[in-house]
Amino acid sequence: ASVVISTVPPNGDLDRDPVLEVFGDVLRDASGTPSGGRFTGYCSSTSVYGDQGGDTWHALAGDGVTTVSYRLGGIYGPGRSAIETAKKRRSAAAANGGEESASQRARERRSFTSRVHVGDIVRVIMASMKLGEKASEVYNVVDDEPAPRRDAVRYAENILGLLTDDSPTPTMTTTTTTVRGKQGRDSVNVEGNRGEKRVENTRIKT
């Protein structure tokens, strides 16, 4: 195959990639591809900035092999969006006497979440494939603006006619650390003690 895109997470303590363990030698040899070159991509998450899995894949690069890492935000799309969350929350709240679970309350307290539509992920991957060797080593694939989960869900509740009185907005003291990318990579601002991130997506627009 001249194009290989992996979405398989690493094993154990994140130092072993099951795809590379089985197919690593094959992927490193691009001599048999129709175009004389191979494009490999690895999809990971912005939640693990540093991305050992992606770094492992970059070891494939060279001699006709181009490797790109895609750091994805929280994925939404058909059947997986704030609309479905609002419906499920309504049902769960009714079953629990109006009470949300501890995990639901924890997610509500998050100040922001970086997300991306599944269709945009496909478009970024296709565009970088066309760039070939000129593609960036790493792309942060997220929407332009992060948003609190509670805002996204309440907007969906409003669309569905399920909106209830807003609860008080929780306050949170945050500290900000900017993690600058290298070799033209995007940066990530890490805020708060829960590791919430504001993710820069400039590279996907160039």
C-alpha positions in Angstrom: 0.0 0.0 0.0 1.3 3.5 -0.8 -0.8 5.1 1.9 -1.2 3.8 5.5 -3.2 5.6 8.2 -3.1 4.1 11.7 -5.6 4.9 14.5 -4.4 2.0 16.7 -3.3 3.2 20.2 0.0 2.0 21.7 0.1 -0.8 24.2 0.9 -1.0 27.9 3.0 2.0 29.1 2.8 3.6 25.6 6.2 2.4 24.4 4.9 -0.4 22.1 2.9 0.2 18.9 1.2 -3.0 17.9 1.0 -2.0 14.2 4.8 -1.2 14.0 5.6 -4.4 15.9 3.9 -6.5 13.2 4.3 -4.4 10.1 7.2 -2.0 10.9 9.8 -3.6 8.5 7.2 -3.7 5.7 6.3 0.0 6.2 9.9 1.1 6.1 10.4 -0.5 2.7 8.7 1.8 0.1 10.4 0.2 -2.9 7.4 -1.9 -3.9 4.8 0.9 -3.9 3.3 1.9 -7.3 4.5 5.6 -6.8 7.9 4.6 -5.4 7.0 6.2 -2.1 4.8 5.6 0.9 2.7 8.1 3.0 2.1 7.0 6.6 0.0 8.8 9.1 -0.6 8.2 12.8 -3.8 9.5 14.5 -3.4 10.3 18.2 -4.9 12.7 20.7 -4.2 16.2 21.9 -4.7 14.9 25.5 -1.2 13.3 25.4 1.0 16.1 24.2 4.4 14.7 23.5 2.8 11.7 21.8 5.3 8.9 22.1 3.2 6.8 19.7 3.5 9.5 17.0 7.2 9.9 17.7 7.7 6.2 17.2 6.0 6.4 13.8 8.3 9.2 12.7 11.2 6.8 13.0 9.8 5.3 9.7 10.5 8.5 7.8 13.2 8.5 5.1 14.0 6.8 1.8 10.7 7.4 0.2 8.6 7.2 3.4 6.8 10.3 4.6 5.2 10.2 8.1 2.7 12.6 9.6 1.2 12.7 13.1 -2.4 14.0 13.5 -3.2 15.1 17.1 -7.0 15.1 17.2 -9.3 16.9 19.6 -12.5 15.4 20.9 -14.2 13.9 17.9 -17.9 14.7 17.1 -20.1 14.0 14.1 -23.2 12.1 13.1 -24.4 10.0 16.1 -21.7 11.4 18.3 -22.4 15.0 19.2 -23.8 17.3 21.9 -27.3 16.5 20.5 -26.9 12.8 21.6 -25.3 13.9 24.9 -28.3 16.1 25.7 -30.7 13.3 25.0 -28.8 10.8 27.1 -28.4 13.3 29.9 -32.1 13.9 29.9 -32.9 10.2 30.1 -30.2 9.5 32.7 -31.4 12.4 34.9 -35.0 11.2 34.8 -33.9 7.6 35.7 -31.8 9.0 38.6 -34.3 11.4 40.0 -32.7 14.4 38.3 -29.2 13.7 39.7 -26.2 13.5 37.4 -23.4 11.0 37.9 -20.1 12.1 39.4 -18.3 11.8 36.0 -21.0 13.9 34.4 -20.6 16.6 37.0 -16.8 16.5 36.6 -17.1 17.0 32.8 -19.4 19.9 33.4 -16.8 21.7 35.4 -14.3 21.8 32.6 -13.7 25.3 31.4 -13.1 24.3 27.8 -12.6 21.3 25.4 -10.9 21.3 22.0 -13.1 19.4 19.5 -13.1 18.5 15.9 -15.7 17.2 13.4 -14.9 13.8 11.9 -15.4 15.3 8.4 -12.6 17.9 9.1 -10.3 15.1 10.2 -10.8 13.4 6.9 -10.2 16.6 5.0 -6.9 17.4 6.8 -5.6 13.9 6.2 -6.5 14.0 2.5 -4.9 17.5 2.1 -1.7 16.4 3.8 -1.6 13.3 1.6 -1.6 15.5 -1.5 1.3 17.5 0.0 3.3 14.3 0.3 6.9 15.1 1.4 6.0 18.8 1.9 3.5 18.0 4.6 4.2 19.0 8.2 5.5 16.3 10.6 2.6 17.1 13.0 -0.8 18.6 12.7 -3.1 19.7 15.6 -6.5 18.9 14.2 -9.1 20.9 16.2 -11.8 23.5 15.7 -10.7 27.1 15.8 -12.2 27.8 19.3 -12.4 25.5 22.3 -15.7 25.6 24.2 -16.9 24.5 27.6 -18.8 21.2 27.4 -21.7 22.6 29.3 -22.1 25.4 26.7 -22.2 22.9 23.8 -24.7 20.6 25.6 -26.9 23.5 26.7 -27.0 24.8 23.1 -28.1 21.3 22.0 -30.7 21.3 24.8 -32.0 24.6 23.5 -32.3 23.2 19.9 -34.2 20.2 21.3 -36.4 22.2 23.6 -35.0 20.6 26.7 -33.2 23.6 28.1 -33.6 24.0 31.9 -32.5 26.8 34.2 -28.7 27.3 34.1 -26.8 26.2 37.1 -24.2 28.6 38.5 -21.0 28.7 36.5 -18.2 27.1 38.5 -15.2 29.3 39.1 -11.7 27.9 38.6 -8.2 29.4 39.2 -6.0 28.4 36.3 -2.3 28.5 35.5 -1.2 28.6 31.9 1.9 26.9 30.4 2.6 27.2 26.7 4.2 24.2 25.1 5.8 25.4 21.9 6.1 23.0 19.0 9.4 22.3 17.3 10.2 22.2 13.6 7.2 24.4 12.7 4.7 22.5 14.9 1.8 24.1 16.5 1.7 24.9 20.2 -0.6 24.0 23.1 -1.6 26.1 26.1 -2.2 23.9 29.1 -4.4 25.4 31.8 -5.6 24.3 35.2 -4.8 21.2 37.2 -6.9 19.0 35.0 -4.7 19.5 32.0 -7.3 21.3 29.9 -5.7 22.6 26.7 -6.2 25.4 24.2 -4.7 23.9 21.0 -3.3 26.0 18.2 -4.4 24.7 14.7 -2.5 27.1 12.4 -0.7 24.4 10.5 -3.9 22.8 9.1 -4.7 26.2 7.4 -1.4 26.5 5.5 
